[in-house]
Amino acid sequence: MSDMSNNECHLYQNTQSYAHLITERHAMLKPHMHHPYQLGASLYMPATRQDIWQVIKRDKLPTINSIIICLEDAVSHHDVELALERLQTLLHTWAT
């Protein structure tokens, strides 16, 4: 904290989260890089969903930066084939 003024130290001493300081300092040091906190939370989606492509294109949920397409826990055993077909279609759509 030696590079912070006394006023800044007093301002942040009772704060629970210092994420904003980390992000500000990171931006000053490496402005061309993204800070890991900027990713935000990942959206966990079963591969059986029909709207995954809309999420990827940001037509739906435009603020999501990371999604996880699940083929295991979120997909019931009898829906695995459907999930694989939808994932194959999704990857084909993404490639074209």
C-alpha positions as YAML, in Angstrom:
chain: A
units: angstrom
residues:
- id: 1
  name: MET
  ca: [0.00, 0.00, 0.00]
- id: 2
  name: SER
  ca: [3.00, 2.28, -0.09]
- id: 3
  name: ASP
  ca: [1.94, 3.69, -3.46]
- id: 4
  name: MET
  ca: [-1.46, 4.71, -2.08]
- id: 5
  name: SER
  ca: [-2.03, 8.06, -0.43]
- id: 6
  name: ASN
  ca: [-3.20, 8.26, 3.18]
- id: 7
  name: ASN
  ca: [-6.61, 9.33, 1.91]
- id: 8
  name: GLU
  ca: [-6.91, 6.19, -0.25]
- id: 9
  name: CYS
  ca: [-5.80, 3.96, 2.63]
- id: 10
  name: HIS
  ca: [-8.44, 5.47, 4.92]
- id: 11
  name: LEU
  ca: [-11.09, 5.17, 2.21]
- id: 12
  name: TYR
  ca: [-10.56, 1.43, 1.67]
- id: 13
  name: GLN
  ca: [-9.62, 0.17, 5.14]
- id: 14
  name: ASN
  ca: [-13.17, -0.86, 6.05]
- id: 15
  name: THR
  ca: [-14.01, -2.33, 2.66]
- id: 16
  name: GLN
  ca: [-14.78, -6.05, 2.39]
- id: 17
  name: SER
  ca: [-13.71, -6.39, -1.24]
- id: 18
  name: TYR
  ca: [-10.59, -5.07, -2.87]
- id: 19
  name: ALA
  ca: [-11.37, -6.41, -6.35]
- id: 20
  name: HIS
  ca: [-11.75, -2.90, -7.77]
- id: 21
  name: LEU
  ca: [-8.24, -1.99, -6.58]
- id: 22
  name: ILE
  ca: [-6.76, -5.13, -8.08]
- id: 23
  name: THR
  ca: [-8.47, -4.42, -11.40]
- id: 24
  name: GLU
  ca: [-7.36, -0.77, -11.40]
- id: 25
  name: ARG
  ca: [-3.75, -1.68, -10.56]
- id: 26
  name: HIS
  ca: [-3.74, -4.43, -13.17]
- id: 27
  name: ALA
  ca: [-5.02, -2.01, -15.82]
- id: 28
  name: MET
  ca: [-2.20, 0.41, -15.02]
- id: 29
  name: LEU
  ca: [0.47, -2.28, -15.20]
- id: 30
  name: LYS
  ca: [-0.77, -4.26, -18.19]
- id: 31
  name: PRO
  ca: [-3.42, -2.31, -20.09]
- id: 32
  name: HIS
  ca: [-3.39, -4.76, -23.02]
- id: 33
  name: MET
  ca: [-4.33, -7.74, -20.84]
- id: 34
  name: HIS
  ca: [-7.63, -8.66, -19.20]
- id: 35
  name: HIS
  ca: [-7.86, -9.22, -15.49]
- id: 36
  name: PRO
  ca: [-9.29, -12.62, -14.48]
- id: 37
  name: TYR
  ca: [-12.07, -10.91, -12.50]
- id: 38
  name: GLN
  ca: [-13.38, -9.39, -15.74]
- id: 39
  name: LEU
  ca: [-14.47, -12.84, -16.92]
- id: 40
  name: GLY
  ca: [-17.23, -12.99, -14.34]
- id: 41
  name: ALA
  ca: [-19.20, -16.11, -13.52]
- id: 42
  name: SER
  ca: [-19.51, -18.95, -16.01]
- id: 43
  name: LEU
  ca: [-22.96, -20.08, -17.10]
- id: 44
  name: TYR
  ca: [-23.33, -23.85, -16.82]
- id: 45
  name: MET
  ca: [-25.67, -25.12, -19.57]
- id: 46
  name: PRO
  ca: [-26.75, -28.69, -20.37]
- id: 47
  name: ALA
  ca: [-26.04, -29.59, -23.99]
- id: 48
  name: THR
  ca: [-29.72, -30.46, -24.42]
- id: 49
  name: ARG
  ca: [-30.68, -26.78, -24.41]
- id: 50
  name: GLN
  ca: [-31.81, -25.35, -27.73]
- id: 51
  name: ASP
  ca: [-30.63, -21.79, -27.11]
- id: 52
  name: ILE
  ca: [-26.87, -22.29, -26.61]
- id: 53
  name: TRP
  ca: [-26.02, -20.72, -29.98]
- id: 54
  name: GLN
  ca: [-28.10, -17.65, -29.11]
- id: 55
  name: VAL
  ca: [-26.11, -17.29, -25.88]
- id: 56
  name: ILE
  ca: [-22.78, -17.68, -27.71]
- id: 57
  name: LYS
  ca: [-23.82, -15.03, -30.26]
- id: 58
  name: ARG
  ca: [-24.97, -12.82, -27.37]
- id: 59
  name: ASP
  ca: [-28.49, -12.57, -28.79]
- id: 60
  name: LYS
  ca: [-29.60, -13.97, -25.45]
- id: 61
  name: LEU
  ca: [-27.80, -13.04, -22.21]
- id: 62
  name: PRO
  ca: [-25.42, -10.51, -23.80]
- id: 63
  name: THR
  ca: [-23.37, -9.96, -20.64]
- id: 64
  name: ILE
  ca: [-22.23, -13.59, -20.29]
- id: 65
  name: ASN
  ca: [-18.52, -13.98, -21.09]
- id: 66
  name: SER
  ca: [-18.08, -17.67, -20.32]
- id: 67
  name: ILE
  ca: [-20.30, -20.71, -20.71]
- id: 68
  name: ILE
  ca: [-19.77, -24.36, -19.94]
- id: 69
  name: ILE
  ca: [-21.67, -26.83, -22.10]
- id: 70
  name: CYS
  ca: [-22.30, -29.92, -20.00]
- id: 71
  name: LEU
  ca: [-22.57, -33.45, -21.33]
- id: 72
  name: GLU
  ca: [-22.49, -35.14, -17.92]
- id: 73
  name: ASP
  ca: [-24.22, -34.11, -14.71]
- id: 74
  name: ALA
  ca: [-26.85, -31.84, -16.23]
- id: 75
  name: VAL
  ca: [-27.87, -34.39, -18.89]
- id: 76
  name: SER
  ca: [-29.90, -37.43, -17.94]
- id: 77
  name: HIS
  ca: [-28.70, -40.80, -19.19]
- id: 78
  name: HIS
  ca: [-31.54, -41.14, -21.68]
- id: 79
  name: ASP
  ca: [-30.80, -37.64, -23.14]
- id: 80
  name: VAL
  ca: [-27.08, -38.18, -23.84]
- id: 81
  name: GLU
  ca: [-27.66, -38.96, -27.52]
- id: 82
  name: LEU
  ca: [-29.77, -35.81, -27.94]
- id: 83
  name: ALA
  ca: [-27.11, -33.75, -26.15]
- id: 84
  name: LEU
  ca: [-24.37, -35.09, -28.45]
- id: 85
  name: GLU
  ca: [-26.48, -34.35, -31.54]
- id: 86
  name: ARG
  ca: [-27.15, -30.79, -30.39]
- id: 87
  name: LEU
  ca: [-23.47, -30.26, -29.58]
- id: 88
  name: GLN
  ca: [-22.49, -31.55, -33.03]
- id: 89
  name: THR
  ca: [-24.98, -29.17, -34.65]
- id: 90
  name: LEU
  ca: [-23.71, -26.31, -32.50]
- id: 91
  name: LEU
  ca: [-20.07, -26.96, -33.47]
- id: 92
  name: HIS
  ca: [-21.01, -27.22, -37.14]
- id: 93
  name: THR
  ca: [-22.89, -23.91, -36.92]
- id: 94
  name: TRP
  ca: [-19.92, -22.28, -35.19]
- id: 95
  name: ALA
  ca: [-17.49, -23.56, -37.85]
- id: 96
  name: THR
  ca: [-19.46, -22.10, -40.76]
...
